[in-house]
Amino acid sequence: MKKLTLFVVAIILSTAIGVAGGFQINLQGQKQTGMGHTGTGLLLDNASILFNPGAVSFLDSLRGVSAGGSFIFPRTTYLEPYPGVYTANIEKHIGTPVTLYAVFKFKKTAKWNLGLGIYTPFGSKLQWADDWKGQFLIREINLETFFIQPTASFKLNDKWGLGVGFIYATGNFSLRKGIPIQDSTGKYGEGNLEGKASGYGYNAGIYFKPNAKFSFGLDYRSQVNVKVTGGSAEFTVPASVAQYFPTTTFSTHLNLPQTISFGMGYVVNPKMTLALDVNFVGWKSYDSLIIDFKDNTDNLKDIHSARMYQNTFIYRLGMQYKLSSKWTGRLGAYFDATPVKAGYFTPETPDENKIGVTAGATFNITKLIHFDMSLLYIEGLTRTDTNIETGFGGTYKSKAVIPGVGLEWMF
């Protein structure tokens, strides 16, 4: 029964990790993604609703709508500890985060701009084969989230802009894991968890453009306190142990991390623009996990488990070059440090230090309609670790190819 109790702890932990940010997505604008996902100190388009609400008031158009989506092709390989030679790969699948931004100005001379952003900051799907060696930790997890952000931006003068947005977060997830108990046919049991989460936060930014060459930005995206209530936990096990795994519900609360971003843009000449962003991500807020089950047994007790995430920085560089009146090209790169400390690595969120290389382009269909494209390649640095709580260890290697497209319409 002790092993079964550890399994229940593990299944709940992985669910919380998914909600808490183990699947953070940085694909909130196609132009920005093409430039290393910079945009805090550089005004590119309506996606400034997320990157820096203070810049939205500097948009020239009275109204504008932009929509986009990316297609994530992830790959992760696991190698068991030496001298073992067993390997496993996640099942092939495609993630599809989306964005939608709309802005409105009452008249050309108005100092106020209003906007609405709908985007996917957390979400992914990860599936291992049902019979892989880590099946009692994870078989499959699927997370979908949406942030809805109404925004107001005010232009103080020709140099300064302020903006703030209210965030409503909503999402759902599902998860499957094997249970180390076999039925009469030799088939292992399985646990299934499902839940819905919601929370609130805000996004505030300052934009400063002292002259035609330089622009600067400072943005703060608050913690989003996510609550899960009425999540369902169901277990498929032999009747002889079913009393230890009752179908029940659970609740928890989690803090999605705050992000503080500083950025600058520099116009080298009428054709070339450079950008730099530094993001501070406050992952330290996720130091423990508390789970409250509606029904408890001797083996299904409320959980209080340390996670001990650490704060991290992301460093980003980008370049934009106007190739012609129709085409604009972009390049970028970034380094993203993992928040997961040694001893806390899990196959549910195989998170490593990552290097991203990006490219992108915009084609002006007309003066008011633009088609955006981006391509991001992420290379995770090989990582070897053993989880303190579960004792499961190995070497992991991850990478992803992410093309994206978007359409912008100004009117």
MARFIDREN-892871 format. One record per residue (C-alpha): x, y, z. Coordinates in Angstrom, 3 decimals, decimal comma. Example, Ala and Ser with C-alpha at 12.3 -4.5 7.8 and 13.67 -1.06 7.14 Angstrom:
BEGIN
@px = 12,300&py = -4,500&pz = 7,800
@px = 13,670&py = -1,060&pz = 7,140
This chain:
BEGIN
@px = 0,000&py = 0,000&pz = 0,000
@px = 2,961&py = 2,366&pz = 0,548
@px = 3,862&py = 2,168&pz = -3,150
@px = 0,245&py = 2,875&pz = -4,054
@px = 0,219&py = 5,934&pz = -1,823
@px = 3,353&py = 7,219&pz = -3,548
@px = 1,623&py = 6,696&pz = -6,868
@px = -1,308&py = 8,862&pz = -5,820
@px = 1,104&py = 11,581&pz = -4,690
@px = 2,878&py = 11,422&pz = -8,041
@px = -0,294&py = 11,566&pz = -10,113
@px = -1,496&py = 14,668&pz = -8,299
@px = 1,913&py = 16,341&pz = -8,497
@px = 2,087&py = 15,997&pz = -12,255
@px = -1,360&py = 17,496&pz = -12,676
@px = -0,414&py = 20,530&pz = -10,608
@px = 2,828&py = 20,994&pz = -12,515
@px = 0,881&py = 21,158&pz = -15,750
@px = -1,395&py = 23,867&pz = -14,410
@px = 1,368&py = 25,745&pz = -12,619
@px = 3,530&py = 26,406&pz = -15,637
@px = 5,595&py = 23,407&pz = -16,619
@px = 4,148&py = 24,033&pz = -20,086
@px = 4,778&py = 27,760&pz = -20,403
@px = 4,351&py = 28,967&pz = -23,981
@px = 6,102&py = 32,043&pz = -25,396
@px = 4,358&py = 32,405&pz = -28,754
@px = 2,163&py = 35,450&pz = -28,225
@px = 2,880&py = 37,310&pz = -31,465
@px = 4,132&py = 36,236&pz = -34,897
@px = 6,279&py = 39,332&pz = -35,523
@px = 7,700&py = 39,140&pz = -32,008
@px = 8,385&py = 35,410&pz = -32,277
@px = 10,377&py = 36,009&pz = -35,467
@px = 12,570&py = 38,404&pz = -33,464
@px = 13,329&py = 36,061&pz = -30,550
@px = 9,984&py = 36,887&pz = -28,899
@px = 11,121&py = 40,457&pz = -28,155
@px = 8,581&py = 43,258&pz = -27,966
@px = 8,617&py = 44,911&pz = -24,537
@px = 10,495&py = 47,992&pz = -25,750
@px = 9,490&py = 47,858&pz = -29,413
@px = 6,103&py = 48,616&pz = -30,949
@px = 5,373&py = 46,123&pz = -33,715
@px = 1,607&py = 45,501&pz = -33,747
@px = -1,477&py = 44,757&pz = -31,652
@px = 0,369&py = 42,057&pz = -29,685
@px = 1,711&py = 44,887&pz = -27,525
@px = -1,491&py = 44,255&pz = -25,554
@px = 0,519&py = 41,416&pz = -23,992
@px = 4,137&py = 42,564&pz = -24,417
@px = 3,622&py = 46,134&pz = -23,138
@px = 0,150&py = 47,703&pz = -22,791
@px = 1,809&py = 51,132&pz = -22,502
@px = 2,846&py = 50,933&pz = -26,171
@px = -0,688&py = 50,295&pz = -27,442
@px = -1,537&py = 54,025&pz = -27,295
@px = 1,197&py = 54,670&pz = -29,905
@px = -0,510&py = 52,544&pz = -32,578
@px = -1,413&py = 54,671&pz = -35,613
@px = -4,533&py = 52,890&pz = -36,836
@px = -7,965&py = 53,684&pz = -35,425
@px = -8,883&py = 50,016&pz = -35,299
@px = -7,093&py = 46,768&pz = -35,865
@px = -7,541&py = 43,029&pz = -35,491
@px = -4,821&py = 40,402&pz = -35,640
@px = -5,070&py = 36,647&pz = -35,246
@px = -2,429&py = 33,950&pz = -35,342
@px = -1,531&py = 30,432&pz = -34,460
@px = 1,545&py = 28,263&pz = -34,062
@px = 2,116&py = 24,558&pz = -34,587
@px = 4,376&py = 22,906&pz = -32,022
@px = 6,186&py = 19,723&pz = -33,083
@px = 7,947&py = 18,566&pz = -29,878
@px = 10,359&py = 15,675&pz = -29,426
@px = 11,679&py = 14,302&pz = -26,123
@px = 13,919&py = 11,262&pz = -25,651
@px = 14,543&py = 9,418&pz = -22,376
@px = 17,591&py = 7,213&pz = -21,636
@px = 17,649&py = 5,123&pz = -18,468
@px = 20,599&py = 5,546&pz = -16,065
@px = 23,942&py = 3,939&pz = -16,950
@px = 24,621&py = 1,095&pz = -17,584
@px = 21,092&py = 0,689&pz = -18,937
@px = 20,420&py = 1,114&pz = -22,651
@px = 16,623&py = 1,452&pz = -22,597
@px = 15,258&py = 4,501&pz = -24,434
@px = 11,792&py = 5,946&pz = -24,977
@px = 10,332&py = 8,790&pz = -27,024
@px = 7,148&py = 10,781&pz = -26,562
@px = 4,382&py = 10,066&pz = -29,065
@px = 4,256&py = 12,435&pz = -32,047
@px = 1,628&py = 15,144&pz = -31,808
@px = 1,057&py = 18,826&pz = -32,663
@px = 0,308&py = 21,615&pz = -30,183
@px = -1,709&py = 24,604&pz = -31,464
@px = -1,572&py = 27,758&pz = -29,288
@px = -3,512&py = 30,710&pz = -30,714
@px = -3,716&py = 34,490&pz = -30,286
@px = -6,327&py = 37,138&pz = -31,036
@px = -5,838&py = 40,871&pz = -30,480
@px = -8,132&py = 43,813&pz = -31,217
@px = -7,566&py = 47,540&pz = -30,621
@px = -9,853&py = 50,548&pz = -30,873
@px = -9,239&py = 54,313&pz = -30,805
@px = -12,126&py = 56,802&pz = -30,805
@px = -10,364&py = 59,240&pz = -33,152
@px = -6,889&py = 59,938&pz = -34,528
@px = -6,122&py = 62,572&pz = -31,919
@px = -7,411&py = 60,535&pz = -28,986
@px = -4,917&py = 59,735&pz = -26,243
@px = -6,795&py = 56,582&pz = -25,180
@px = -6,638&py = 53,202&pz = -26,879
@px = -8,732&py = 50,230&pz = -25,824
@px = -7,823&py = 46,648&pz = -26,593
@px = -8,660&py = 43,009&pz = -26,030
@px = -6,220&py = 40,115&pz = -26,048
@px = -6,986&py = 36,387&pz = -26,022
@px = -3,914&py = 34,179&pz = -25,928
@px = -2,495&py = 30,860&pz = -24,741
@px = 0,364&py = 31,314&pz = -22,226
@px = 0,270&py = 27,767&pz = -20,803
@px = -0,648&py = 24,568&pz = -22,579
@px = 0,737&py = 21,431&pz = -24,126
@px = 0,238&py = 17,755&pz = -24,732
@px = 2,724&py = 15,082&pz = -23,691
@px = 2,187&py = 11,370&pz = -24,251
@px = 4,491&py = 8,412&pz = -23,600
@px = 3,741&py = 4,815&pz = -24,592
@px = 1,452&py = 3,127&pz = -22,056
@px = 4,053&py = 0,422&pz = -21,345
@px = 7,190&py = 2,596&pz = -21,053
@px = 9,317&py = 2,319&pz = -17,910
@px = 7,969&py = 5,544&pz = -16,455
@px = 4,303&py = 4,657&pz = -16,962
@px = 3,614&py = 4,826&pz = -13,214
@px = 4,690&py = 8,471&pz = -13,296
@px = 3,042&py = 9,539&pz = -16,557
@px = 1,321&py = 8,118&pz = -19,597
@px = -0,367&py = 11,210&pz = -20,987
@px = -1,103&py = 14,806&pz = -19,958
@px = -3,078&py = 17,411&pz = -21,884
@px = -3,371&py = 21,047&pz = -20,794
@px = -5,252&py = 23,912&pz = -22,454
@px = -5,435&py = 27,453&pz = -21,072
@px = -6,645&py = 30,833&pz = -22,287
@px = -5,974&py = 34,291&pz = -20,866
@px = -8,560&py = 36,962&pz = -21,682
@px = -7,190&py = 40,486&pz = -21,235
@px = -9,229&py = 43,686&pz = -21,756
@px = -6,749&py = 46,573&pz = -21,857
@px = -6,624&py = 50,369&pz = -21,668
@px = -3,626&py = 52,432&pz = -22,790
@px = -3,041&py = 56,170&pz = -22,340
@px = -0,548&py = 58,341&pz = -24,234
@px = 0,776&py = 60,922&pz = -21,793
@px = 2,658&py = 62,800&pz = -24,528
@px = 4,753&py = 62,057&pz = -27,610
@px = 7,309&py = 60,206&pz = -25,501
@px = 5,442&py = 58,337&pz = -22,757
@px = 2,642&py = 55,785&pz = -22,713
@px = 0,997&py = 53,856&pz = -19,863
@px = -1,243&py = 50,829&pz = -20,051
@px = -2,924&py = 48,226&pz = -17,898
@px = -4,927&py = 45,088&pz = -18,587
@px = -7,102&py = 42,839&pz = -16,442
@px = -6,497&py = 39,085&pz = -16,903
@px = -9,054&py = 36,340&pz = -16,537
@px = -7,477&py = 32,896&pz = -16,856
@px = -9,402&py = 29,753&pz = -17,676
@px = -8,311&py = 26,272&pz = -18,633
@px = -8,770&py = 22,534&pz = -18,385
@px = -6,577&py = 19,481&pz = -18,259
@px = -6,592&py = 15,695&pz = -18,319
@px = -4,002&py = 13,165&pz = -17,231
@px = -3,438&py = 9,395&pz = -17,320
@px = -0,980&py = 7,239&pz = -15,365
@px = -0,401&py = 3,561&pz = -14,836
@px = -0,978&py = 2,030&pz = -11,397
@px = 1,455&py = -0,712&pz = -10,297
@px = -1,271&py = -3,310&pz = -9,670
@px = -2,120&py = -6,011&pz = -12,217
@px = -5,484&py = -7,612&pz = -12,806
@px = -6,010&py = -11,298&pz = -13,601
@px = -4,936&py = -10,713&pz = -17,214
@px = -1,695&py = -9,012&pz = -16,225
@px = -2,902&py = -5,530&pz = -17,227
@px = -1,801&py = -2,660&pz = -15,006
@px = -4,362&py = -0,318&pz = -13,487
@px = -4,739&py = 3,304&pz = -14,500
@px = -5,544&py = 6,620&pz = -12,872
@px = -7,387&py = 9,434&pz = -14,636
@px = -7,603&py = 13,026&pz = -13,475
@px = -9,579&py = 15,866&pz = -15,007
@px = -10,179&py = 19,393&pz = -13,841
@px = -10,944&py = 22,995&pz = -14,710
@px = -8,971&py = 25,961&pz = -13,413
@px = -9,550&py = 29,699&pz = -13,272
@px = -7,899&py = 32,763&pz = -11,802
@px = -7,259&py = 36,482&pz = -12,107
@px = -4,309&py = 38,818&pz = -12,572
@px = -3,194&py = 41,951&pz = -14,415
@px = -0,652&py = 43,250&pz = -16,920
@px = 0,793&py = 46,779&pz = -16,669
@px = 3,404&py = 48,504&pz = -18,825
@px = 5,314&py = 51,732&pz = -19,449
@px = 6,552&py = 52,696&pz = -22,914
@px = 9,131&py = 55,447&pz = -23,486
@px = 10,246&py = 56,724&pz = -26,902
@px = 12,661&py = 59,636&pz = -26,349
@px = 13,519&py = 60,081&pz = -30,043
@px = 13,197&py = 58,463&pz = -33,450
@px = 16,087&py = 56,057&pz = -32,757
@px = 15,427&py = 54,573&pz = -29,321
@px = 12,442&py = 53,124&pz = -27,506
@px = 12,231&py = 51,464&pz = -24,096
@px = 9,651&py = 49,437&pz = -22,233
@px = 8,972&py = 47,983&pz = -18,801
@px = 6,184&py = 45,460&pz = -18,323
@px = 4,848&py = 43,624&pz = -15,267
@px = 2,585&py = 40,593&pz = -15,569
@px = 1,323&py = 39,628&pz = -12,142
@px = 1,012&py = 36,244&pz = -10,527
@px = -2,211&py = 34,560&pz = -11,505
@px = -3,658&py = 32,691&pz = -8,550
@px = -5,277&py = 29,681&pz = -10,150
@px = -7,863&py = 27,659&pz = -8,266
@px = -8,981&py = 24,153&pz = -9,120
@px = -12,227&py = 23,057&pz = -7,454
@px = -14,229&py = 19,933&pz = -8,104
@px = -11,496&py = 18,181&pz = -10,082
@px = -12,313&py = 14,520&pz = -10,615
@px = -10,012&py = 11,607&pz = -9,747
@px = -10,958&py = 8,156&pz = -11,013
@px = -8,975&py = 4,917&pz = -10,719
@px = -9,232&py = 1,619&pz = -12,574
@px = -7,881&py = -1,089&pz = -10,259
@px = -8,776&py = -4,678&pz = -9,224
@px = -11,745&py = -4,916&pz = -6,872
@px = -9,495&py = -6,171&pz = -4,060
@px = -7,874&py = -2,721&pz = -3,688
@px = -10,662&py = -0,484&pz = -4,992
@px = -11,436&py = 0,714&pz = -1,457
@px = -8,050&py = 2,446&pz = -1,358
@px = -8,768&py = 4,345&pz = -4,614
@px = -12,289&py = 5,759&pz = -4,408
@px = -13,649&py = 7,958&pz = -7,141
@px = -13,529&py = 11,417&pz = -5,587
@px = -12,896&py = 15,114&pz = -6,177
@px = -10,060&py = 17,399&pz = -5,161
@px = -9,204&py = 21,103&pz = -4,927
@px = -5,970&py = 23,064&pz = -4,937
@px = -4,616&py = 26,561&pz = -5,523
@px = -1,482&py = 27,426&pz = -7,465
@px = 0,469&py = 30,590&pz = -8,243
@px = 1,400&py = 31,050&pz = -11,889
@px = 4,591&py = 33,137&pz = -11,811
@px = 4,923&py = 36,881&pz = -12,180
@px = 7,026&py = 38,161&pz = -15,089
@px = 8,963&py = 41,437&pz = -15,161
@px = 10,279&py = 42,399&pz = -18,602
@px = 12,618&py = 45,161&pz = -19,722
@px = 13,098&py = 45,858&pz = -23,401
@px = 14,606&py = 48,328&pz = -25,801
@px = 14,476&py = 48,948&pz = -29,514
@px = 17,036&py = 50,723&pz = -31,684
@px = 16,420&py = 51,931&pz = -35,230
@px = 19,794&py = 51,541&pz = -36,956
@px = 18,505&py = 53,031&pz = -40,213
@px = 15,162&py = 53,235&pz = -42,054
@px = 15,464&py = 49,538&pz = -42,946
@px = 16,995&py = 47,876&pz = -39,868
@px = 15,713&py = 47,718&pz = -36,269
@px = 17,295&py = 45,847&pz = -33,340
@px = 15,603&py = 44,691&pz = -30,128
@px = 16,691&py = 43,405&pz = -26,722
@px = 14,454&py = 41,912&pz = -24,009
@px = 15,237&py = 40,510&pz = -20,574
@px = 12,487&py = 38,600&pz = -18,744
@px = 12,554&py = 37,840&pz = -15,031
@px = 10,177&py = 34,961&pz = -14,235
@px = 9,208&py = 34,556&pz = -10,583
@px = 8,962&py = 30,777&pz = -10,449
@px = 9,984&py = 30,817&pz = -6,758
@px = 6,334&py = 31,398&pz = -5,906
@px = 5,767&py = 27,732&pz = -6,725
@px = 7,571&py = 26,263&pz = -3,727
@px = 5,019&py = 23,682&pz = -2,603
@px = 1,864&py = 21,913&pz = -3,620
@px = -1,182&py = 21,383&pz = -1,394
@px = -3,984&py = 19,024&pz = -2,451
@px = -7,256&py = 18,647&pz = -0,556
@px = -9,282&py = 15,524&pz = -1,340
@px = -12,983&py = 15,466&pz = -0,598
@px = -12,703&py = 11,803&pz = 0,462
@px = -9,690&py = 10,400&pz = 2,287
@px = -8,570&py = 6,833&pz = 3,020
@px = -5,504&py = 5,405&pz = 4,727
@px = -3,770&py = 5,565&pz = 1,350
@px = -5,433&py = 8,642&pz = -0,123
@px = -4,465&py = 11,502&pz = 2,143
@px = -4,222&py = 15,226&pz = 1,568
@px = -0,891&py = 16,202&pz = 0,032
@px = 1,692&py = 18,809&pz = 1,015
@px = 4,774&py = 18,380&pz = -1,171
@px = 7,803&py = 20,606&pz = -1,827
@px = 8,470&py = 21,714&pz = -5,422
@px = 11,154&py = 24,346&pz = -4,782
@px = 11,137&py = 26,054&pz = -8,198
@px = 13,659&py = 28,867&pz = -8,608
@px = 13,417&py = 32,287&pz = -10,260
@px = 14,874&py = 32,487&pz = -13,761
@px = 15,885&py = 34,913&pz = -16,504
@px = 15,309&py = 34,765&pz = -20,253
@px = 17,629&py = 36,785&pz = -22,517
@px = 16,355&py = 37,708&pz = -25,981
@px = 17,767&py = 39,412&pz = -29,095
@px = 15,983&py = 40,285&pz = -32,323
@px = 16,478&py = 42,036&pz = -35,651
@px = 14,029&py = 43,308&pz = -38,251
@px = 14,994&py = 44,335&pz = -41,794
@px = 12,750&py = 45,901&pz = -44,425
@px = 13,555&py = 44,057&pz = -47,639
@px = 11,117&py = 45,947&pz = -49,878
@px = 7,781&py = 47,756&pz = -49,799
@px = 6,111&py = 44,337&pz = -49,609
@px = 8,482&py = 42,205&pz = -47,508
@px = 10,026&py = 42,511&pz = -44,042
@px = 12,346&py = 39,842&pz = -42,633
@px = 13,240&py = 38,986&pz = -39,023
@px = 15,796&py = 36,980&pz = -37,043
@px = 16,260&py = 36,332&pz = -33,335
@px = 17,630&py = 34,128&pz = -30,566
@px = 17,167&py = 33,592&pz = -26,839
@px = 18,379&py = 31,619&pz = -23,821
@px = 15,749&py = 30,331&pz = -21,382
@px = 16,945&py = 28,886&pz = -18,051
@px = 14,915&py = 26,104&pz = -16,423
@px = 13,235&py = 26,769&pz = -13,059
@px = 13,446&py = 23,090&pz = -12,048
@px = 16,175&py = 22,410&pz = -9,483
@px = 18,256&py = 19,243&pz = -9,389
@px = 16,315&py = 16,490&pz = -7,678
@px = 12,911&py = 17,756&pz = -8,825
@px = 13,025&py = 16,843&pz = -12,518
@px = 10,097&py = 14,743&pz = -13,787
@px = 9,080&py = 13,159&pz = -17,125
@px = 5,746&py = 14,995&pz = -16,840
@px = 7,570&py = 18,273&pz = -17,508
@px = 10,974&py = 17,411&pz = -19,011
@px = 12,288&py = 20,952&pz = -18,620
@px = 15,886&py = 21,838&pz = -19,471
@px = 17,868&py = 24,980&pz = -20,199
@px = 16,814&py = 25,932&pz = -23,712
@px = 18,261&py = 27,833&pz = -26,660
@px = 15,839&py = 29,233&pz = -29,223
@px = 16,625&py = 30,419&pz = -32,757
@px = 13,946&py = 32,262&pz = -34,712
@px = 13,140&py = 33,655&pz = -38,138
@px = 10,121&py = 35,413&pz = -39,558
@px = 8,678&py = 37,554&pz = -42,307
@px = 5,736&py = 39,816&pz = -43,106
@px = 4,131&py = 40,175&pz = -46,519
@px = 2,021&py = 43,301&pz = -47,047
@px = -0,966&py = 42,116&pz = -49,042
@px = -2,196&py = 45,711&pz = -49,005
@px = -1,268&py = 48,711&pz = -46,871
@px = -3,849&py = 47,618&pz = -44,307
@px = -3,672&py = 43,811&pz = -44,503
@px = -0,471&py = 41,981&pz = -43,520
@px = 0,398&py = 38,286&pz = -43,502
@px = 2,952&py = 37,225&pz = -40,857
@px = 5,075&py = 34,085&pz = -40,660
@px = 7,482&py = 32,827&pz = -38,016
@px = 9,671&py = 29,808&pz = -37,357
@px = 11,151&py = 28,857&pz = -33,987
@px = 13,595&py = 26,045&pz = -33,300
@px = 14,178&py = 25,130&pz = -29,635
@px = 17,096&py = 22,978&pz = -28,517
@px = 16,997&py = 21,726&pz = -24,950
@px = 20,357&py = 21,047&pz = -23,325
@px = 20,788&py = 17,397&pz = -22,315
@px = 19,936&py = 16,876&pz = -18,650
@px = 20,461&py = 13,959&pz = -16,258
@px = 18,660&py = 13,869&pz = -12,921
@px = 16,927&py = 11,640&pz = -10,375
@px = 13,738&py = 12,801&pz = -8,711
@px = 14,060&py = 12,894&pz = -4,905
@px = 10,472&py = 11,919&pz = -4,193
@px = 9,874&py = 9,151&pz = -6,762
@px = 13,461&py = 7,905&pz = -7,250
@px = 12,936&py = 7,833&pz = -11,029
@px = 16,013&py = 9,028&pz = -12,909
@px = 17,539&py = 9,187&pz = -16,340
@px = 18,816&py = 11,433&pz = -19,097
@px = 16,469&py = 13,613&pz = -21,142
@px = 16,884&py = 15,459&pz = -24,424
@px = 14,184&py = 17,698&pz = -25,896
@px = 13,709&py = 19,853&pz = -28,961
@px = 10,863&py = 21,441&pz = -30,887
@px = 10,153&py = 22,950&pz = -34,293
@px = 7,396&py = 25,594&pz = -34,261
@px = 6,130&py = 27,303&pz = -37,438
@px = 3,467&py = 29,975&pz = -37,098
@px = 1,229&py = 32,223&pz = -39,191
@px = -0,861&py = 35,308&pz = -38,547
@px = -3,037&py = 37,885&pz = -40,269
@px = -3,331&py = 41,568&pz = -39,332
@px = -6,103&py = 43,868&pz = -40,553
@px = -6,083&py = 47,592&pz = -39,822
@px = -9,070&py = 49,776&pz = -40,641
